[in-house]
């Protein structure tokens, strides 16, 4: 290896710009969180969850006074946030209300009440490490946060001809219609905190009814700007026609990367992506930005230049397959006597992978957590919705309305973002979610990655590629995810 080496350092404790005041009874207003806007902009290099601390907040861990009290509350520790004015806030709802009253620039996704969440990184890189290749920001300022690249394994560098793109874009002979006049928009004045009056959030909720046998899910969508579970029918975010501002709780993916990510060289799986700090469950991570191609062009390019960065936009196919499978299966009529009873519908263990149908060897963005759609919430029957009738005949495919019989594919071979570097794992810590932002055209959702669980600092971010083993004749790809549930092969 060459003798020239690079050093980089990760700061663990930032400088506090403002001290928290002692609490004196008062009515909170915008003076309670006032800070210099220029200082806020300069904090983009920081761990986002430390930004409130830098700006005068405190995150405290309180213990119960007695073991009896702890057992009663089923916990031994509780998180509190103390605002710069000294007011103590006990949960996300109270913090969100405080941010609304004070018109603070901070948004609710900067706050975490998980007791297992480490705010500061005290391990792994204590000072600095030697590496053979380092780049401070591969995005060249196109992302909110710098995306560093490090190689401590060998001399390999990121592809020189790779074009970093922060958003997906139409490829050859393809134009995506982004006319904002075709977007449903809301007139909310409270940053869409009430889903019952937000037209955009109602789109997400109403879409849950397209799943046969499932009732309308009033809890569908983001909760405090986090997504707790995969939603097969997609998320509809607020858009450019909406009245709400940038701190709207229904604007998440469109605001770009907020967490500190790093591309690094792995021992056996090429480049990967890891987080430089703890990430809470449900947090948005990144999107799969790439060139959108028709199925035929993507297949042709895959044969010529490689197919390792192809991923199908199969949102329509997944939703329609659910309807077809529902039509084919005998339906159970639910009696009205069962009103008010909760009924959990979960797939039988071991049958998920056998029932899925995949094409060739592309990553399946819409199917990575297909079974999760049945675990979102229990079914509750009512008098108005106490029967499920059988569908009569086959329905007309959505693609027929577009006069198309083909699908589209994302190709990140020549241009893309951090999403292309996320490796596969048979026990992933991320899940894929279709999100509609700049268009409501069902063919072109944004493909976003969210944290499936609490992810500790310096963990690699992974998702399930859902390749079908043996689907490509003569091609065998081993899996090195090292998971206890590893299937041994990707292909």
C-alpha positions as CSV (number, residue, x, y, z in Angstrom):
1,X,0.0,0.0,0.0
2,X,1.1,3.6,-0.6
3,X,2.8,5.3,2.3
4,X,0.5,8.4,2.0
5,X,-2.4,8.1,4.4
6,X,-5.2,10.4,5.4
7,X,-6.7,11.1,8.8
8,X,-10.2,12.1,9.8
9,X,-11.8,12.8,13.1
10,X,-15.3,12.4,14.4
11,X,-16.3,14.9,17.1
12,X,-18.2,13.3,20.0
13,X,-19.2,16.3,22.1
14,X,-20.1,19.6,20.3
15,X,-19.7,23.1,21.8
16,X,-22.8,24.4,23.6
17,X,-23.8,27.8,22.1
18,X,-26.4,28.7,24.7
19,X,-26.9,27.7,28.3
20,X,-30.3,26.4,29.6
21,X,-32.0,28.9,32.0
22,X,-33.5,28.0,35.3
23,X,-37.3,27.8,35.0
24,X,-39.4,30.7,36.1
25,X,-43.2,30.5,35.6
26,X,-44.1,32.2,32.3
27,X,-46.1,31.8,29.1
28,X,-43.8,30.4,26.4
29,X,-43.3,32.5,23.2
30,X,-40.8,32.8,20.4
31,X,-38.2,34.3,22.9
32,X,-38.0,30.9,24.6
33,X,-36.0,29.3,21.8
34,X,-34.5,32.4,20.0
35,X,-31.1,31.7,18.4
36,X,-29.0,32.9,15.6
37,X,-30.2,31.5,12.3
38,X,-26.7,31.6,10.9
39,X,-25.5,29.4,13.7
40,X,-28.3,26.9,12.9
41,X,-27.1,26.7,9.3
42,X,-23.6,26.1,10.4
43,X,-24.6,23.0,12.3
44,X,-25.2,20.8,9.3
45,X,-22.0,18.9,10.0
46,X,-23.2,17.9,13.4
47,X,-25.0,14.8,14.6
48,X,-28.6,16.2,14.1
49,X,-29.8,14.8,17.4
50,X,-27.2,17.0,19.3
51,X,-28.4,20.2,17.6
52,X,-31.0,20.9,20.2
53,X,-28.4,20.5,22.9
54,X,-26.0,22.9,21.1
55,X,-28.9,25.4,21.0
56,X,-29.6,25.4,24.7
57,X,-31.8,22.3,25.3
58,X,-31.0,19.5,27.8
59,X,-31.8,15.8,27.4
60,X,-32.1,14.3,30.9
61,X,-32.5,10.7,32.0
62,X,-34.5,10.4,35.2
63,X,-34.7,7.3,37.4
64,X,-37.8,6.2,39.3
65,X,-37.6,6.7,43.1
66,X,-38.5,3.1,43.9
67,X,-38.5,-0.3,42.3
68,X,-42.3,-0.5,42.9
69,X,-42.9,2.7,41.0
70,X,-40.6,1.4,38.2
71,X,-42.5,-1.9,38.0
72,X,-45.8,0.0,37.9
73,X,-44.7,2.0,34.9
74,X,-42.9,-1.0,33.3
75,X,-39.6,0.9,33.0
76,X,-36.7,2.1,35.1
77,X,-35.7,5.2,33.2
78,X,-37.5,8.1,31.6
79,X,-36.2,10.7,29.1
80,X,-37.1,14.4,29.6
81,X,-36.1,17.4,27.4
82,X,-35.6,20.8,29.1
83,X,-36.2,23.7,26.8
84,X,-33.8,26.7,26.8
85,X,-36.3,28.6,28.9
86,X,-36.2,25.8,31.6
87,X,-39.6,24.2,30.8
88,X,-39.5,20.5,31.2
89,X,-41.2,18.4,28.4
90,X,-42.1,14.7,28.9
91,X,-42.8,13.3,25.5
92,X,-42.8,14.1,21.8
93,X,-46.4,15.5,21.9
94,X,-45.3,18.1,24.5
95,X,-42.2,19.0,22.5
96,X,-44.1,19.3,19.3
97,X,-46.7,21.6,21.0
98,X,-43.8,23.7,22.5
99,X,-42.2,24.0,19.0
100,X,-45.5,25.1,17.5
101,X,-46.1,27.8,20.2
102,X,-42.6,29.2,20.1
103,X,-42.4,29.0,16.3
104,X,-39.0,27.3,16.6
105,X,-37.0,26.5,13.5
106,X,-36.2,23.0,15.0
107,X,-38.5,20.2,14.0
108,X,-39.8,17.3,16.0
109,X,-37.5,14.8,14.3
110,X,-34.5,16.2,16.1
111,X,-35.8,14.8,19.4
112,X,-35.6,11.2,20.7
113,X,-37.2,9.8,23.8
114,X,-35.7,6.3,23.5
115,X,-33.7,5.4,26.7
116,X,-31.4,3.2,24.7
117,X,-30.5,6.0,22.3
118,X,-26.9,7.2,22.7
119,X,-26.7,11.0,22.0
120,X,-23.0,11.1,21.9
121,X,-20.6,8.5,20.3
122,X,-18.1,7.4,23.0
123,X,-16.8,4.3,21.1
124,X,-15.3,3.1,17.9
125,X,-13.3,6.1,16.7
126,X,-11.9,7.8,19.8
127,X,-9.6,10.3,18.1
128,X,-8.7,9.5,14.5
129,X,-7.8,6.6,12.3
130,X,-5.4,6.1,9.4
131,X,-7.0,5.3,6.0
132,X,-5.8,4.9,2.5
133,X,-8.5,6.9,0.8
134,X,-10.7,9.7,2.2
135,X,-13.1,12.1,0.6
136,X,-14.9,14.7,2.7
137,X,-18.1,15.0,0.7
138,X,-18.9,12.9,-2.4
139,X,-22.1,14.8,-2.9
140,X,-20.2,18.1,-3.5
141,X,-22.7,20.0,-1.5
142,X,-25.8,18.5,-3.2
143,X,-27.0,17.0,0.1
144,X,-27.9,18.7,3.4
145,X,-25.2,16.7,5.1
146,X,-21.7,16.0,3.8
147,X,-21.4,12.3,2.7
148,X,-17.8,11.3,3.5
149,X,-16.0,8.3,1.9
150,X,-13.3,6.3,3.6
151,X,-11.3,3.2,2.7
152,X,-9.2,1.5,5.4
153,X,-9.0,-1.8,3.5
154,X,-7.1,-1.1,0.3
155,X,-6.3,1.6,-2.3
156,X,-9.7,1.5,-4.2
157,X,-11.4,4.8,-4.8
158,X,-15.0,5.7,-5.7
159,X,-15.6,5.6,-9.4
160,X,-14.3,8.7,-11.0
161,X,-17.0,8.8,-13.7
162,X,-19.9,8.4,-11.3
163,X,-22.3,11.4,-11.3
164,X,-23.7,12.0,-7.8
165,X,-27.5,12.9,-8.0
166,X,-29.6,13.8,-5.0
167,X,-32.9,13.0,-6.7
168,X,-34.1,10.5,-9.3
169,X,-34.5,11.7,-12.9
170,X,-36.0,10.7,-16.2
171,X,-33.7,8.7,-18.5
172,X,-33.5,8.4,-22.2
173,X,-36.7,9.1,-24.1
174,X,-38.6,9.4,-20.8
175,X,-40.2,12.6,-19.4
176,X,-41.8,12.6,-16.0
177,X,-44.7,15.0,-15.8
178,X,-44.2,17.2,-12.8
179,X,-47.1,19.6,-13.4
180,X,-48.1,20.8,-9.9
181,X,-51.6,21.5,-11.1
182,X,-52.2,17.8,-11.1
183,X,-51.3,17.5,-7.4
184,X,-53.8,17.2,-4.5
185,X,-52.8,19.9,-2.0
186,X,-53.9,21.0,1.5
187,X,-54.8,24.3,3.1
188,X,-53.5,23.5,6.6
189,X,-52.4,26.3,8.9
190,X,-51.0,24.2,11.7
191,X,-48.3,22.4,9.7
192,X,-50.6,19.4,9.1
193,X,-50.6,18.2,12.7
194,X,-54.2,17.2,12.4
195,X,-54.5,14.4,9.8
196,X,-58.3,14.6,9.7
197,X,-58.2,18.0,7.9
198,X,-55.0,17.6,5.8
199,X,-55.9,16.5,2.3
200,X,-52.4,15.1,1.7
201,X,-52.5,12.9,4.8
202,X,-56.0,11.8,3.9
203,X,-54.6,10.6,0.6
204,X,-52.2,8.3,2.5
205,X,-55.0,7.1,4.8
206,X,-57.6,6.6,2.1
207,X,-55.1,4.5,0.0
208,X,-55.0,1.9,2.7
209,X,-58.5,0.8,1.6
210,X,-57.2,-0.6,-1.7
211,X,-55.9,-3.6,0.2
212,X,-58.7,-6.2,-0.1
213,X,-60.0,-7.2,3.3
214,X,-58.3,-4.3,5.1
215,X,-60.2,-1.5,6.7
216,X,-59.2,2.2,6.4
217,X,-56.1,2.8,8.6
218,X,-56.5,6.1,10.3
219,X,-52.9,5.8,11.7
220,X,-51.2,5.4,8.3
221,X,-48.4,7.8,7.5
222,X,-45.8,9.6,9.5
223,X,-45.9,10.0,13.3
224,X,-43.8,12.9,14.4
225,X,-41.9,12.8,11.1
226,X,-41.0,9.1,11.6
227,X,-42.4,6.0,9.9
228,X,-42.8,3.1,12.3
229,X,-43.7,0.5,9.7
230,X,-43.8,-0.2,6.0
231,X,-47.0,1.0,4.3
232,X,-47.6,-1.0,1.1
233,X,-50.0,1.6,-0.4
234,X,-47.5,4.4,-0.2
235,X,-47.0,7.8,1.5
236,X,-48.3,11.0,0.0
237,X,-46.3,14.0,1.3
238,X,-47.3,17.6,1.1
239,X,-46.1,19.4,-2.0
240,X,-45.4,22.8,-3.6
241,X,-49.1,23.6,-3.9
242,X,-49.8,23.1,-0.1
243,X,-50.1,26.0,2.3
244,X,-48.0,24.4,5.0
245,X,-44.4,25.4,5.6
246,X,-41.1,23.5,5.6
247,X,-41.5,22.4,9.2
248,X,-44.7,20.5,8.2
249,X,-44.9,17.1,9.8
250,X,-45.8,15.6,6.5
251,X,-42.7,16.7,4.7
252,X,-39.9,14.2,5.4
253,X,-38.3,12.5,2.3
254,X,-38.4,15.7,0.2
255,X,-36.3,17.5,2.8
256,X,-33.3,15.3,2.0
257,X,-30.8,13.5,4.2
258,X,-30.6,14.7,7.8
259,X,-28.5,12.0,9.3
260,X,-24.7,11.7,9.1
261,X,-23.9,8.9,6.7
262,X,-20.5,7.6,5.5
263,X,-19.6,5.4,2.5
264,X,-16.9,2.9,3.5
265,X,-15.1,-0.1,2.0
266,X,-16.1,-3.5,3.5
267,X,-13.9,-6.6,3.6
268,X,-16.0,-8.8,1.2
269,X,-19.0,-6.8,0.0
270,X,-17.4,-3.8,-1.8
271,X,-18.6,-0.3,-0.7
272,X,-21.2,0.0,2.0
273,X,-23.0,2.8,4.0
274,X,-22.8,3.3,7.8
275,X,-24.2,5.8,10.2
276,X,-21.8,8.0,12.3
277,X,-24.3,8.2,15.2
278,X,-27.3,6.5,16.7
279,X,-30.5,6.6,14.6
280,X,-33.9,6.1,16.1
281,X,-36.5,3.7,14.7
282,X,-38.6,5.1,11.9
283,X,-36.1,7.8,10.9
284,X,-35.7,8.7,7.3
285,X,-32.2,7.8,6.0
286,X,-31.9,8.3,2.2
287,X,-33.5,7.7,-1.1
288,X,-32.6,5.5,-4.1
289,X,-31.8,8.3,-6.5
290,X,-31.2,7.0,-10.1
291,X,-32.0,7.2,-13.7
292,X,-35.5,6.0,-14.5
293,X,-35.6,3.7,-17.6
294,X,-38.2,1.7,-19.3
295,X,-38.0,-2.1,-18.6
296,X,-36.7,-2.9,-22.0
297,X,-33.9,-0.3,-22.0
298,X,-32.9,-1.3,-18.5
299,X,-32.6,-4.9,-19.5
300,X,-30.5,-4.0,-22.5
301,X,-28.2,-1.8,-20.4
302,X,-28.0,-4.5,-17.8
303,X,-26.6,-7.0,-20.4
304,X,-24.1,-4.4,-21.7
305,X,-22.9,-2.6,-18.6
306,X,-24.0,-4.8,-15.6
307,X,-27.2,-5.1,-13.7
308,X,-25.9,-4.7,-10.1
309,X,-27.6,-1.3,-9.7
310,X,-31.0,-2.1,-11.2
311,X,-34.1,-1.9,-9.1
312,X,-37.7,-2.2,-10.4
313,X,-40.4,0.4,-9.7
314,X,-43.0,-2.2,-9.0
315,X,-45.4,-0.3,-6.7
316,X,-48.4,-0.8,-9.1
317,X,-47.5,-4.5,-9.6
318,X,-47.3,-5.2,-5.9
319,X,-50.7,-3.5,-5.1
320,X,-52.4,-5.2,-8.0
321,X,-51.0,-8.6,-7.1
322,X,-52.6,-8.3,-3.7
323,X,-56.0,-7.8,-5.4
324,X,-55.5,-10.7,-7.8
325,X,-54.5,-13.0,-5.0
326,X,-57.5,-11.9,-3.0
327,X,-59.9,-12.6,-5.9
328,X,-58.4,-16.0,-6.4
329,X,-58.7,-17.0,-2.8
330,X,-62.0,-18.1,-1.2
331,X,-63.3,-15.2,1.0
332,X,-64.7,-15.5,4.5
333,X,-67.8,-13.6,5.3
334,X,-67.5,-11.9,8.7
335,X,-70.6,-11.9,10.8
336,X,-71.9,-8.7,12.3
337,X,-71.9,-10.5,15.7
338,X,-68.1,-10.0,15.7
339,X,-68.4,-6.3,15.9
340,X,-65.7,-4.7,18.1
341,X,-63.5,-7.8,18.1
342,X,-59.9,-7.4,17.1
343,X,-58.6,-9.9,14.6
344,X,-55.0,-10.1,13.6
345,X,-54.1,-11.3,10.2
346,X,-50.5,-12.4,9.7
347,X,-49.0,-14.6,7.1
348,X,-48.1,-18.1,8.1
349,X,-44.4,-18.6,9.0
350,X,-42.2,-19.7,6.1
351,X,-44.7,-19.0,3.3
352,X,-43.8,-15.4,2.5
353,X,-40.8,-16.0,0.3
354,X,-42.4,-19.0,-1.5
355,X,-45.5,-17.0,-2.6
356,X,-43.6,-14.0,-4.0
357,X,-43.0,-13.7,-7.7
358,X,-39.9,-11.8,-8.9
359,X,-38.5,-11.0,-12.3
360,X,-34.9,-11.9,-13.1
361,X,-32.4,-10.5,-10.6
362,X,-33.3,-6.9,-9.9
363,X,-33.8,-5.6,-6.5
364,X,-37.5,-5.5,-5.5
365,X,-38.1,-2.1,-4.0
366,X,-41.8,-2.5,-3.4
367,X,-41.6,-6.0,-2.1
368,X,-38.8,-5.8,0.4
369,X,-41.3,-6.1,3.3
370,X,-44.5,-7.3,1.6
371,X,-45.6,-9.4,4.6
372,X,-45.5,-6.3,6.9
373,X,-48.6,-4.9,5.4
374,X,-50.6,-7.4,7.3
375,X,-49.0,-6.5,10.6
376,X,-49.8,-2.8,10.5
377,X,-52.8,-3.0,12.8
378,X,-55.5,-5.5,13.8
379,X,-58.8,-5.5,11.8
380,X,-61.8,-4.1,13.6
381,X,-65.2,-4.8,12.1
382,X,-68.2,-2.4,12.4
383,X,-71.8,-2.6,11.3
384,X,-71.1,-0.6,8.2
385,X,-68.1,-2.8,7.3
386,X,-69.0,-6.2,8.6
387,X,-68.9,-8.1,5.4
388,X,-66.3,-8.8,2.7
389,X,-67.8,-9.9,-0.6
390,X,-66.0,-11.7,-3.3
391,X,-64.7,-9.7,-6.3
392,X,-66.4,-10.5,-9.6
393,X,-64.0,-11.1,-12.4
394,X,-60.6,-9.5,-13.0
395,X,-60.1,-5.7,-12.8
396,X,-58.5,-3.4,-15.4
397,X,-54.8,-2.8,-14.7
398,X,-53.7,0.7,-14.0
399,X,-51.0,0.4,-16.6
400,X,-53.8,0.0,-19.2
401,X,-55.0,3.5,-18.4
402,X,-51.5,4.8,-19.4
403,X,-51.6,2.6,-22.6
404,X,-48.6,0.8,-21.3
405,X,-47.8,-2.9,-20.7
406,X,-44.4,-2.4,-19.2
407,X,-42.9,-1.1,-16.0
408,X,-40.0,1.2,-15.1
409,X,-36.6,0.5,-13.5
410,X,-34.2,2.6,-11.5
411,X,-30.6,2.4,-12.8
412,X,-27.9,3.8,-10.6
413,X,-25.0,2.5,-12.6
414,X,-23.9,5.9,-14.0
415,X,-25.7,8.3,-11.7
416,X,-27.2,8.0,-8.2
417,X,-26.6,8.7,-4.5
418,X,-25.9,6.9,-1.3
419,X,-28.8,4.5,-1.9
420,X,-26.8,2.6,-4.5
421,X,-24.2,1.7,-1.9
422,X,-26.5,0.1,0.7
423,X,-25.6,-3.6,0.9
424,X,-27.9,-6.6,1.3
425,X,-28.6,-8.4,4.6
426,X,-30.9,-11.3,5.4
427,X,-31.6,-9.5,8.7
428,X,-31.8,-5.8,7.5
429,X,-32.0,-2.8,9.7
430,X,-33.7,-0.6,7.0
431,X,-36.9,-1.0,5.0
432,X,-38.0,0.5,1.7
433,X,-41.0,2.8,1.3
434,X,-42.7,4.3,-1.8
435,X,-43.3,8.0,-1.3
436,X,-45.1,10.4,-3.6
437,X,-43.7,13.9,-3.5
438,X,-43.5,15.8,-6.8
439,X,-46.0,13.7,-8.7
440,X,-49.0,11.5,-7.9
441,X,-48.3,9.4,-10.9
442,X,-48.4,5.9,-9.5
443,X,-45.6,4.8,-11.9
444,X,-43.0,7.1,-10.4
445,X,-42.8,7.2,-6.6
446,X,-39.7,8.2,-4.8
447,X,-38.0,5.2,-3.2
448,X,-37.0,5.9,0.4
449,X,-35.1,4.0,3.1
450,X,-36.2,4.2,6.7
451,X,-34.7,2.7,9.9
452,X,-36.6,-0.5,10.8
453,X,-35.2,-0.4,14.3
454,X,-32.8,1.6,16.5
455,X,-29.5,1.6,14.7
456,X,-26.4,2.1,16.9
457,X,-23.6,4.4,15.8
458,X,-21.2,3.0,13.1
459,X,-23.5,0.2,12.1
460,X,-23.8,-0.6,8.4
461,X,-27.2,0.2,6.9
462,X,-28.6,-2.8,5.0
463,X,-31.9,-3.8,3.3
464,X,-33.2,-7.0,1.8
465,X,-32.5,-7.1,-2.0
466,X,-35.2,-9.9,-2.4
467,X,-33.3,-11.6,-5.2
468,X,-34.7,-15.0,-6.2
469,X,-32.1,-17.7,-5.7
470,X,-31.6,-19.6,-8.9
471,X,-33.5,-17.1,-11.1
472,X,-30.5,-16.4,-13.3
473,X,-29.1,-19.5,-15.0
474,X,-25.4,-20.0,-14.5
475,X,-25.1,-17.1,-12.1
476,X,-24.4,-17.7,-8.4
477,X,-23.8,-14.9,-5.8
478,X,-23.0,-15.8,-2.2
479,X,-24.2,-13.8,0.7
480,X,-21.7,-12.5,3.3
481,X,-24.1,-10.6,5.5
482,X,-23.0,-12.7,8.5
483,X,-26.6,-12.7,9.9
484,X,-27.8,-15.6,12.0
485,X,-30.6,-15.9,9.5
486,X,-28.4,-15.7,6.4
487,X,-29.7,-17.6,3.5
488,X,-26.2,-18.2,2.2
489,X,-26.9,-16.9,-1.3
490,X,-28.3,-13.8,-3.0
491,X,-28.7,-15.5,-6.4
